[in-house]
Amino acid sequence: MKMKTNLKQMVPYKPGVLKEGALKLSSNENRLGPSPLAVKAAAESLAEVHIYPDGSCRRLRNALAEKHGMSPGNFVVGNGSDEIMTLIAATYIGEGDNAITAESTFSEYTFATILYAGEIRKTPMKEGTFDPDGILKLIDSRTKVIYFCNPNNPTGTYVSHEKLDSMLSRIPEDVLFVLDEAYADYSDADDFPDWKALLAKYANLMILRTFSKIYGMAAMRVGYAIAREEVIDQILVTKQPFNVNTPAQRAAEAALYDRAFYEKSREMNGEGKKYLYGELDKMGLKYYPTQANFICIHVKRDSKELFRTMMEKGITIRPLASFGLSEWIRITIGMEEDNKFLIRILEECLK
Ligand SMILES: Cc1ncc(COP(=O)(O)O)c(C=O)c1O
């Protein structure tokens, strides 16, 4: 059989190497575990799994609408926000079209674009940050989508509200601007973008959010998009009927109301970040100040080698060669004991 030509440049996704029993700080998960209310709701829903899930995620969309002060029609729920990225490409991108993103960012934007035979264009980062001017320069008449990760994975950097607003004002109205805010729940900068104000202004904006990070539900696979109703209606055309299972829908709804868990996660992250900054400063290592639950650190050596040594000592981190940052690692900010262990092992390995 002959594979479609656009797929020939792709290889199957390779999950990171893990070691049994090692502390996993490689995937930006929540070290506190899942929201307890989410676990309870998911468990209770197991008695209903002989029935197909609600394909419209009505209860969850109502809860999201209430939380964000929007209408349920402004939301589409996906099997992780990963799924929504492919729905976006399925809806807007075809052969000869292009999508734009940055060089060191989340790989799913590239995957989704190539999957639908589009061309992916990437602009270099500026000090680890998305460069709005670089992106604007790449737009042409076949540009359909811009994928903008804020805070950016893997650097943790962000672009301010003012800069994003100015950029959006210069983007053609028929180009969808996807603002991926997977980590925005952790942000603490005063000038972090206010997506609601931007959505009121720009009809071509879509925001992506996930339950995988601050709500601790990565294995449940729930993410969502927020956009004007006419945009959501277009995306719905490409969605599978039963994309989000019932336990995941119930867990996400319960997690939204678990304020205590949300605040505890934010607080743990803030404290961990402060501790890690202090220790990294003492070690003389450069890092990007982060708005997320991870830190991108310059280790001044081959990070794949460091990854292997750290794993032998019981810790898994993410080397960033595949992001074009071969001397950098990304570590998840964890609980106090995780962070202390991380620093101890990092010091040992960098000696
Ligand atoms: C920037 C970014 N967006 C989206 C996702 C995927 O989220 P989900 O688990 O909802 O598919 C990730 C996962 O790591 C991510 O880093």
The ligand as a Gaussian input file, in Angstrom:
#p B3LYP/6-31G(d) Opt

LIG

0 1
 C        1.208000      23.633000      25.129000
 C        0.393000      22.415000      25.269000
 N       -0.818000      22.399000      24.728000
 C       -1.589000      21.307000      24.819000
 C       -1.149000      20.178000      25.457000
 C       -1.980000      18.940000      25.414000
 O       -2.932000      18.937000      26.352000
 P       -3.962000      17.741000      26.424000
 O       -3.456000      16.802000      27.435000
 O       -5.229000      18.435000      26.821000
 O       -4.084000      17.113000      25.071000
 C        0.095000      20.150000      26.047000
 C        0.568000      18.934000      26.719000
 O        1.620000      18.796000      27.197000
 C        0.893000      21.301000      25.939000
 O        2.109000      21.323000      26.459000

